[in-house]
Amino acid sequence: MNKTIFEGGSLPKTQSIDAVTAMLRALNRPVDPLPAVVELAGDRAVLIRSRKGDCYYTVTASGCSCPAATYRPGQVCKHRAEHFP
């Protein structure tokens, strides 16, 4: 499975639990329990587990894939405010 989760410059995309679990296993990182936050690309991006725990939002300094960011374009969501102040 060769699937890109984060590519600099692209719009953030929400990731499935399966995709993040596969990535963590490939990086020899623990998956049980699944982490609430996964840092990617140094400090350029993070994956944040959703409140329901059914997906991970991709958060960068310029965008977030969460519903709040989607429905309120131009405003900073709580994920960006916390991780990229």
C-alpha positions as CSV (number, residue, x, y, z in Angstrom):
1,M,0.0,0.0,0.0
2,N,1.7,3.2,-1.2
3,K,-0.7,6.0,-0.3
4,T,0.3,9.5,0.4
5,I,-1.3,10.9,3.6
6,F,0.2,14.3,3.6
7,E,1.8,16.1,0.6
8,G,3.0,19.7,1.2
9,G,1.0,22.2,-0.6
10,S,-2.1,20.1,-1.1
11,L,-5.4,20.7,0.7
12,P,-5.7,18.8,4.0
13,K,-7.8,15.6,3.7
14,T,-9.5,13.7,6.5
15,Q,-7.9,10.3,7.0
16,S,-9.5,7.0,7.9
17,I,-8.6,5.1,11.0
18,D,-7.3,2.3,8.8
19,A,-5.0,4.6,6.9
20,V,-3.5,6.1,10.0
21,T,-3.1,2.7,11.7
22,A,-1.3,1.4,8.6
23,M,1.0,4.4,8.6
24,L,1.8,4.1,12.3
25,R,2.6,0.4,11.9
26,A,4.9,1.1,8.9
27,L,6.7,3.6,11.1
28,N,6.9,1.1,14.0
29,R,4.8,3.3,16.3
30,P,2.2,2.0,18.7
31,V,-1.4,1.6,17.6
32,D,-3.0,0.3,20.7
33,P,-4.4,2.6,21.9
34,L,-4.5,4.9,18.9
35,P,-3.0,8.3,19.7
36,A,-5.1,11.4,19.8
37,V,-2.4,13.4,17.9
38,V,0.1,12.2,15.3
39,E,2.8,14.6,14.2
40,L,3.7,14.5,10.5
41,A,6.5,16.1,8.4
42,G,8.3,17.4,11.4
43,D,6.2,20.2,12.8
44,R,4.4,21.1,9.5
45,A,1.3,18.9,10.0
46,V,-0.5,16.9,12.6
47,L,-3.3,14.4,12.5
48,I,-6.0,14.9,15.2
49,R,-8.4,12.1,16.0
50,S,-12.0,13.2,15.8
51,R,-14.2,13.4,18.9
52,K,-16.2,10.4,17.7
53,G,-12.9,8.5,17.0
54,D,-13.9,7.5,13.5
55,C,-11.3,9.5,11.6
56,Y,-8.3,11.8,11.8
57,Y,-8.3,15.4,10.6
58,T,-5.2,16.7,8.9
59,V,-4.2,20.0,10.3
60,T,-1.5,22.4,8.8
61,A,-0.7,26.0,9.4
62,S,-2.8,27.0,6.4
63,G,-5.8,24.6,6.7
64,C,-7.7,21.8,8.5
65,S,-9.9,19.0,7.1
66,C,-12.4,19.2,10.1
67,P,-16.1,20.1,9.4
68,A,-15.7,23.5,11.2
69,A,-13.0,24.5,8.8
70,T,-15.0,23.3,5.8
71,Y,-18.2,25.2,6.8
72,R,-16.4,28.3,7.9
73,P,-13.8,29.1,5.3
74,G,-11.4,31.9,6.2
75,Q,-11.8,31.3,9.9
76,V,-9.4,29.4,12.1
77,C,-10.8,26.2,13.6
78,K,-9.9,25.0,17.2
79,H,-7.4,22.5,15.8
80,R,-5.4,25.1,13.9
81,A,-5.6,27.5,16.9
82,E,-4.2,24.9,19.2
83,H,-1.4,23.4,17.0
84,F,-0.5,26.4,14.8
85,P,-1.1,29.6,16.9
